[in-house]
């Protein structure tokens, strides 16, 4: 240990540009953070676009006043016209297809019109005149909490607004039909109230979340810890290995320890860092899985989650190390922006992409955190179905790992070939010490 509290020469004054550089970087980072994090949380419903909802019409219709009538078809047409197409992606599908899309998280909910809808509306109109027990016609609204908690809430809000309009339209038509039949005969207050809101809208969760899922946020936070350990682990590995090889001093409070610089190439240095990251990744993934099990978190398919967690941590750490090997100190800022600053808002883990500004949603196509979230969500909530996002998350993670390996290998090999040695010292010849 060397006590560095008493320098042997007076410190030089820092030029103004060396003051301005860190101040500028912090200010730019603050502006970027504010734009990303406040921009996507301020008003999700205002930014709504392409929000996928399934619409299922099973109504077989009925004969009303001697005419074949299908109110389900009329409601389907009206919803397609009245729901803004730029905000909602309304998919008119069959029941089986709607269930498939719900099971894979492809839609955030479904509106289901049952087969006897028109018949029940007709009976309701008759019952307003003739005494007897009746059941109100039902339209079911299915939310998909496994696709996202906020998405389920937005789905319910959209459905409430749409069903209010449907209730008004059907109620007006039904009231006109009843008044035509009875003329000036007054209706009872109960009958009038019944005609005002004739439809019973039943909201239920499709495949509700099990216990231990943090109201649907467990997948997001599991993704976050995978990202943090990969990112932060790479920073620690980079610093510790460089200190061990003598490229930077190891500091302990007011003391620092310097080590003789090892005669080692940039490529071999990076290979050592990659190796440590690869060994650490399965250990970290196992720790996360064990802690989640102790906390009674719903894990879906634990073995698959462990394996994918290992891959994700490895890919993040290796890519971060490669970026720092290629860009030096600037690599820290690049990694921070790519993996954290841009990653969390575009992950879709808290707010669905369809409720974020389009420029944030567009970043999800390449941002690592979104790909990892899709895979983790598929494993935890959708039984590891490839169609639920696991396939995309898996292949994009492998692609990210390949990019990291190619970037690191190419940059360090090029620097070594050009004689750009660290600290200006050439490495020992192959086989040397």
C-alpha positions as CSV (number, residue, x, y, z in Angstrom):
1,X,0.0,0.0,0.0
2,X,1.2,3.5,-0.8
3,X,0.0,6.5,1.2
4,X,-0.8,9.1,-1.4
5,X,-1.9,11.9,0.9
6,X,1.3,13.8,0.5
7,X,2.0,14.5,-3.2
8,X,5.6,15.1,-4.2
9,X,4.7,17.8,-6.6
10,X,2.0,20.5,-6.6
11,X,-1.1,19.6,-8.5
12,X,-1.6,21.3,-11.8
13,X,-4.6,23.5,-12.4
14,X,-7.4,21.9,-14.4
15,X,-8.0,23.8,-17.7
16,X,-11.5,25.1,-18.2
17,X,-12.3,22.5,-20.9
18,X,-11.6,19.7,-18.4
19,X,-14.2,21.3,-16.1
20,X,-16.7,21.7,-18.9
21,X,-16.5,18.1,-20.2
22,X,-18.0,16.3,-17.1
23,X,-20.5,19.2,-16.5
24,X,-21.7,18.9,-20.1
25,X,-22.0,15.1,-20.0
26,X,-24.0,15.2,-16.7
27,X,-26.3,17.9,-18.2
28,X,-26.9,15.9,-21.4
29,X,-27.5,12.7,-19.4
30,X,-30.0,14.6,-17.2
31,X,-31.9,15.8,-20.3
32,X,-31.9,12.4,-21.9
33,X,-33.2,10.8,-18.7
34,X,-35.9,13.4,-18.3
35,X,-37.1,13.0,-21.8
36,X,-37.1,9.2,-21.7
37,X,-38.5,8.6,-18.3
38,X,-41.0,11.5,-17.9
39,X,-42.0,11.4,-21.5
40,X,-43.3,7.8,-21.4
41,X,-45.0,8.0,-18.0
42,X,-46.7,11.4,-18.2
43,X,-49.9,10.4,-20.1
44,X,-50.1,6.8,-21.4
45,X,-53.6,7.1,-22.7
46,X,-52.7,10.2,-24.7
47,X,-50.0,8.3,-26.5
48,X,-52.2,5.3,-27.2
49,X,-51.6,3.7,-30.7
50,X,-52.2,0.3,-32.2
51,X,-53.4,-1.1,-28.9
52,X,-54.5,-4.7,-29.8
53,X,-58.0,-5.8,-28.7
54,X,-59.9,-8.9,-30.0
55,X,-63.6,-8.6,-30.9
56,X,-65.6,-11.8,-31.0
57,X,-69.1,-11.8,-32.4
58,X,-70.9,-15.1,-31.8
59,X,-74.5,-13.7,-32.1
60,X,-76.7,-15.9,-34.3
61,X,-79.4,-13.2,-34.5
62,X,-83.2,-13.5,-34.2
63,X,-86.4,-12.5,-35.9
64,X,-87.7,-9.1,-34.7
65,X,-91.1,-7.8,-35.9
66,X,-90.9,-10.4,-38.7
67,X,-87.5,-9.3,-39.9
68,X,-84.2,-11.2,-39.4
69,X,-82.0,-9.1,-37.1
70,X,-78.5,-9.5,-35.8
71,X,-77.6,-6.9,-33.2
72,X,-74.1,-8.5,-32.8
73,X,-73.3,-7.6,-36.4
74,X,-74.5,-4.1,-35.9
75,X,-72.5,-3.6,-32.7
76,X,-69.4,-5.1,-34.4
77,X,-69.8,-2.6,-37.3
78,X,-70.4,0.3,-34.9
79,X,-67.4,-0.5,-32.8
80,X,-65.2,-0.7,-35.9
81,X,-66.4,2.7,-36.9
82,X,-66.5,4.5,-33.5
83,X,-63.3,3.2,-31.9
84,X,-60.4,5.3,-33.3
85,X,-58.3,3.1,-35.6
86,X,-55.2,5.2,-34.9
87,X,-55.4,4.3,-31.2
88,X,-56.9,0.8,-31.1
89,X,-56.1,-2.2,-33.3
90,X,-59.5,-3.9,-33.2
91,X,-59.2,-7.5,-34.5
92,X,-62.4,-9.2,-35.4
93,X,-61.7,-12.9,-34.9
94,X,-63.3,-16.1,-33.9
95,X,-63.4,-17.3,-30.3
96,X,-60.6,-19.9,-30.7
97,X,-58.3,-17.3,-32.4
98,X,-59.1,-14.8,-29.6
99,X,-58.1,-17.3,-27.0
100,X,-54.9,-18.2,-28.8
101,X,-53.9,-14.5,-28.9
102,X,-54.8,-14.0,-25.3
103,X,-52.8,-17.1,-24.3
104,X,-49.7,-15.7,-26.1
105,X,-50.0,-12.1,-25.0
106,X,-50.7,-10.9,-28.5
107,X,-53.8,-8.9,-27.4
108,X,-54.5,-7.1,-24.2
109,X,-58.1,-8.1,-24.0
110,X,-61.2,-9.2,-25.9
111,X,-64.8,-8.1,-26.2
112,X,-67.1,-11.2,-26.7
113,X,-70.7,-10.9,-27.9
114,X,-72.5,-14.2,-27.0
115,X,-74.6,-16.3,-29.4
116,X,-78.0,-15.4,-27.9
117,X,-77.4,-11.7,-27.7
118,X,-80.1,-10.5,-30.1
119,X,-82.6,-13.0,-28.6
120,X,-82.0,-11.7,-25.1
121,X,-82.4,-8.1,-26.2
122,X,-85.7,-9.0,-27.9
123,X,-86.9,-10.8,-24.8
124,X,-85.9,-7.7,-22.7
125,X,-88.0,-5.5,-24.9
126,X,-91.0,-7.8,-24.5
127,X,-90.5,-8.1,-20.8
128,X,-90.8,-4.3,-20.4
129,X,-94.5,-4.7,-21.4
130,X,-95.3,-8.2,-20.2
131,X,-94.5,-9.1,-16.6
132,X,-92.0,-12.0,-16.0
133,X,-88.5,-12.9,-15.0
134,X,-85.7,-12.0,-17.5
135,X,-82.0,-11.9,-17.8
136,X,-80.2,-8.9,-19.3
137,X,-78.2,-9.5,-22.4
138,X,-74.5,-9.9,-21.6
139,X,-71.3,-8.7,-23.3
140,X,-68.1,-10.1,-21.8
141,X,-64.9,-8.0,-21.6
142,X,-61.8,-10.2,-21.0
143,X,-58.7,-8.5,-19.8
144,X,-55.2,-10.0,-20.1
145,X,-53.3,-9.2,-16.9
146,X,-50.4,-11.5,-17.8
147,X,-49.7,-9.2,-20.8
148,X,-49.2,-6.2,-18.4
149,X,-51.1,-4.8,-15.4
150,X,-51.4,-1.3,-16.9
151,X,-52.4,-2.8,-20.2
152,X,-55.3,-4.6,-18.5
153,X,-56.4,-1.3,-16.9
154,X,-56.3,0.5,-20.3
155,X,-58.2,-2.3,-21.8
156,X,-60.9,-1.9,-19.2
157,X,-61.1,1.8,-19.7
158,X,-61.4,1.5,-23.5
159,X,-64.1,-1.2,-23.1
160,X,-66.0,0.9,-20.6
161,X,-66.1,3.8,-23.0
162,X,-67.1,1.6,-25.9
163,X,-69.8,-0.3,-24.0
164,X,-71.3,2.9,-22.7
165,X,-71.9,3.9,-26.3
166,X,-73.2,0.5,-27.2
167,X,-75.6,0.6,-24.2
168,X,-76.9,4.0,-25.3
169,X,-77.4,2.9,-28.9
170,X,-79.1,-0.4,-28.0
171,X,-81.2,1.3,-25.3
172,X,-82.4,4.0,-27.6
173,X,-83.4,1.5,-30.3
174,X,-85.1,-0.8,-27.7
175,X,-87.0,2.1,-26.2
176,X,-88.3,3.1,-29.6
177,X,-89.4,-0.5,-30.3
178,X,-91.3,-0.6,-27.0
179,X,-93.0,2.7,-27.4
180,X,-94.1,1.7,-30.9
181,X,-95.7,-1.4,-29.4
182,X,-97.5,0.2,-26.5
183,X,-98.2,3.7,-27.8
184,X,-98.9,6.2,-25.1
185,X,-99.1,3.7,-22.3
186,X,-96.7,4.8,-19.6
187,X,-93.8,2.5,-18.6
188,X,-92.9,1.8,-15.0
189,X,-89.8,3.5,-13.5
190,X,-88.1,0.1,-13.3
191,X,-88.8,-0.6,-17.0
192,X,-87.5,2.8,-18.1
193,X,-84.3,2.2,-16.1
194,X,-83.9,-1.2,-17.6
195,X,-84.2,0.3,-21.1
196,X,-81.7,3.0,-20.3
197,X,-78.9,0.4,-19.7
198,X,-80.1,-2.9,-21.2
199,X,-76.8,-4.6,-21.5
200,X,-74.9,-6.2,-18.6
201,X,-71.2,-5.7,-19.3
202,X,-69.2,-8.4,-17.4
203,X,-65.5,-7.7,-17.0
204,X,-63.3,-10.7,-16.1
205,X,-59.6,-11.5,-16.2
206,X,-58.6,-14.1,-18.7
207,X,-56.2,-16.6,-17.0
208,X,-55.8,-14.5,-13.9
209,X,-52.3,-14.0,-12.4
210,X,-51.3,-16.4,-9.7
211,X,-50.0,-15.3,-6.3
212,X,-46.4,-14.2,-6.1
213,X,-46.3,-12.2,-9.3
214,X,-46.3,-8.6,-7.9
215,X,-49.5,-7.7,-9.6
216,X,-47.9,-8.7,-12.9
217,X,-44.7,-6.7,-12.3
218,X,-42.5,-9.7,-11.3
219,X,-41.4,-10.4,-14.9
220,X,-40.3,-6.7,-15.3
221,X,-38.3,-6.7,-12.1
222,X,-36.7,-10.1,-12.8
223,X,-35.7,-8.6,-16.2
224,X,-34.3,-5.6,-14.4
225,X,-32.1,-7.6,-12.1
226,X,-30.7,-9.6,-15.0
227,X,-29.9,-6.3,-16.8
228,X,-28.3,-4.7,-13.7
229,X,-26.1,-7.7,-12.8
230,X,-24.9,-8.0,-16.4
231,X,-24.2,-4.3,-16.8
232,X,-22.8,-3.6,-13.3
233,X,-20.9,-6.9,-13.4
234,X,-19.2,-5.9,-16.6
235,X,-18.1,-2.6,-15.0
236,X,-16.7,-4.4,-11.9
237,X,-14.9,-7.1,-14.0
238,X,-13.4,-4.4,-16.2
239,X,-12.0,-2.4,-13.3
240,X,-10.8,-5.3,-11.2
241,X,-9.0,-7.1,-14.1
242,X,-7.4,-3.8,-15.3
243,X,-6.2,-3.2,-11.7
244,X,-4.9,-6.8,-11.4
245,X,-3.0,-6.4,-14.7
246,X,-1.5,-3.0,-13.7
247,X,-3.4,-0.8,-16.2
248,X,-5.1,1.2,-13.4
249,X,-4.3,1.6,-9.7
250,X,-6.5,-0.2,-7.2
251,X,-7.8,2.4,-4.7
252,X,-8.9,1.6,-1.2
253,X,-10.0,4.8,0.5
254,X,-7.0,7.1,0.9
255,X,-4.6,4.4,-0.3
256,X,-3.9,3.0,-3.7
257,X,-2.0,-0.1,-4.8
258,X,-0.1,-0.1,-8.1
259,X,0.9,-3.3,-9.9
260,X,3.5,-3.8,-12.6
261,X,1.9,-3.6,-16.0
262,X,1.5,-7.1,-17.4
263,X,2.8,-7.6,-21.0
264,X,-0.5,-8.7,-22.4
265,X,-2.4,-7.8,-25.5
266,X,-5.8,-6.1,-25.7
267,X,-7.3,-9.2,-27.2
268,X,-6.0,-11.5,-24.4
269,X,-7.1,-9.0,-21.8
270,X,-10.7,-9.0,-23.2
271,X,-10.7,-12.8,-23.4
272,X,-9.9,-13.0,-19.7
273,X,-12.8,-10.6,-18.9
274,X,-15.1,-12.5,-21.1
275,X,-14.2,-15.7,-19.4
276,X,-14.9,-14.3,-15.9
277,X,-18.2,-13.0,-17.2
278,X,-19.2,-16.4,-18.6
279,X,-18.3,-18.1,-15.3
280,X,-20.2,-15.5,-13.2
281,X,-23.4,-15.6,-15.3
282,X,-24.8,-19.0,-14.3
283,X,-23.9,-18.3,-10.6
284,X,-25.8,-15.0,-10.7
285,X,-28.7,-16.6,-12.5
286,X,-28.9,-19.4,-9.9
287,X,-28.8,-16.8,-7.1
288,X,-31.7,-14.9,-8.5
289,X,-33.7,-18.1,-9.0
290,X,-33.0,-19.3,-5.4
291,X,-34.0,-15.9,-3.9
292,X,-37.1,-15.8,-6.0
293,X,-38.1,-19.3,-4.8
294,X,-37.4,-18.3,-1.2
295,X,-39.7,-15.3,-1.6
296,X,-42.5,-17.6,-3.1
297,X,-42.3,-15.8,-6.5
298,X,-44.2,-17.6,-9.3
299,X,-41.5,-18.7,-11.6
300,X,-43.4,-20.5,-14.4
301,X,-40.7,-22.9,-15.6
302,X,-37.7,-22.5,-13.3
303,X,-35.1,-24.5,-15.3
304,X,-35.9,-22.5,-18.4
305,X,-35.7,-19.3,-16.5
306,X,-32.3,-20.2,-15.1
307,X,-30.9,-21.1,-18.6
308,X,-32.3,-18.0,-20.2
309,X,-31.1,-15.8,-17.3
310,X,-27.6,-17.2,-17.8
311,X,-27.7,-16.4,-21.5
312,X,-29.0,-12.9,-20.9
313,X,-26.4,-12.0,-18.2
314,X,-23.7,-13.4,-20.4
315,X,-24.8,-11.5,-23.5
316,X,-25.1,-8.2,-21.6
317,X,-21.8,-8.5,-19.8
318,X,-19.8,-9.6,-22.9
319,X,-21.3,-6.8,-25.0
320,X,-20.6,-4.2,-22.3
321,X,-17.0,-5.4,-22.0
322,X,-16.6,-5.3,-25.7
323,X,-17.9,-1.7,-25.9
324,X,-15.5,-0.6,-23.3
325,X,-12.6,-2.4,-25.0
326,X,-13.5,-0.7,-28.3
327,X,-14.3,2.8,-27.0
328,X,-12.4,3.1,-23.7
329,X,-13.9,5.4,-21.1
330,X,-16.6,6.6,-23.5
331,X,-17.8,3.0,-23.5
332,X,-19.2,3.5,-20.0
333,X,-21.6,6.2,-21.2
334,X,-22.5,4.2,-24.3
335,X,-23.4,1.2,-22.2
336,X,-25.4,3.3,-19.7
337,X,-27.4,4.9,-22.5
338,X,-28.1,1.7,-24.5
339,X,-28.8,-0.7,-21.7
340,X,-30.4,1.6,-19.0
341,X,-31.4,5.0,-20.2
342,X,-33.1,3.8,-23.4
343,X,-33.8,0.3,-22.2
344,X,-36.3,0.8,-19.3
345,X,-38.8,3.1,-21.0
346,X,-38.9,0.9,-24.2
347,X,-39.0,-2.4,-22.3
348,X,-42.8,-2.5,-22.1
349,X,-42.5,-4.0,-18.6
350,X,-44.5,-1.2,-16.9
351,X,-46.3,0.6,-19.6
352,X,-47.2,-1.2,-22.9
353,X,-45.4,0.0,-25.9
354,X,-48.8,0.9,-27.5
355,X,-49.3,3.5,-24.7
356,X,-45.8,5.2,-25.1
357,X,-44.8,7.8,-27.7
358,X,-44.1,6.1,-31.0
359,X,-40.5,7.1,-31.0
360,X,-40.0,5.2,-27.8
361,X,-42.0,2.2,-29.1
362,X,-39.8,2.1,-32.2
363,X,-36.7,1.6,-30.1
364,X,-38.1,-1.6,-28.7
365,X,-37.2,-3.3,-32.0
366,X,-33.5,-3.2,-31.1
367,X,-33.3,-2.4,-27.4
368,X,-31.9,-5.3,-25.4
369,X,-34.1,-4.9,-22.3
370,X,-37.3,-5.3,-24.3
371,X,-36.1,-8.6,-25.8
372,X,-35.2,-9.9,-22.4
373,X,-38.5,-8.9,-21.0
374,X,-40.4,-10.7,-23.7
375,X,-38.5,-13.9,-23.0
376,X,-38.9,-13.6,-19.2
377,X,-42.6,-12.8,-19.4
378,X,-43.2,-15.8,-21.7
379,X,-41.4,-18.1,-19.2
380,X,-43.0,-16.7,-16.1
381,X,-46.6,-16.0,-17.3
382,X,-47.1,-17.9,-20.5
383,X,-45.6,-21.3,-19.8
384,X,-42.6,-20.7,-22.0
385,X,-44.6,-20.5,-25.2
386,X,-42.3,-19.5,-28.1
387,X,-45.2,-17.5,-29.7
388,X,-45.6,-15.5,-26.5
389,X,-42.2,-13.7,-27.0
390,X,-39.7,-16.4,-26.0
391,X,-38.7,-17.0,-29.6
392,X,-38.1,-13.3,-30.3
393,X,-36.3,-12.8,-26.9
394,X,-34.1,-15.8,-27.4
395,X,-32.9,-15.1,-30.9
396,X,-32.4,-11.4,-30.3
397,X,-30.4,-12.2,-27.2
398,X,-28.2,-14.5,-29.2
399,X,-27.9,-11.9,-31.9
400,X,-26.8,-9.3,-29.2
401,X,-24.2,-11.8,-27.9
402,X,-22.9,-12.3,-31.4
403,X,-22.6,-8.6,-32.0
404,X,-20.7,-8.2,-28.7
405,X,-18.3,-11.0,-29.6
406,X,-17.6,-9.6,-33.1
407,X,-17.2,-6.0,-31.9
408,X,-14.8,-6.9,-29.1
409,X,-12.7,-9.4,-31.2
410,X,-12.5,-7.0,-34.2
411,X,-11.7,-3.9,-32.2
412,X,-9.0,-5.5,-29.9
413,X,-7.4,-7.4,-32.8
414,X,-7.3,-4.3,-34.9
415,X,-5.7,-2.2,-32.1
416,X,-3.1,-5.0,-31.5
417,X,-2.2,-5.2,-35.2
418,X,-1.7,-1.4,-35.4
419,X,0.5,-1.4,-32.3
420,X,-1.9,0.6,-30.2
421,X,-0.8,-1.0,-26.9
422,X,-2.2,0.0,-23.6
423,X,0.0,2.5,-21.7
424,X,2.3,2.3,-24.8
425,X,3.8,-1.0,-23.8
426,X,4.0,-3.9,-26.2
427,X,2.9,-7.3,-24.9
428,X,5.3,-10.1,-24.6
429,X,5.8,-12.4,-27.7
430,X,3.6,-15.5,-27.9
431,X,4.7,-18.0,-25.3
432,X,6.7,-15.3,-23.4
433,X,6.3,-14.3,-19.8
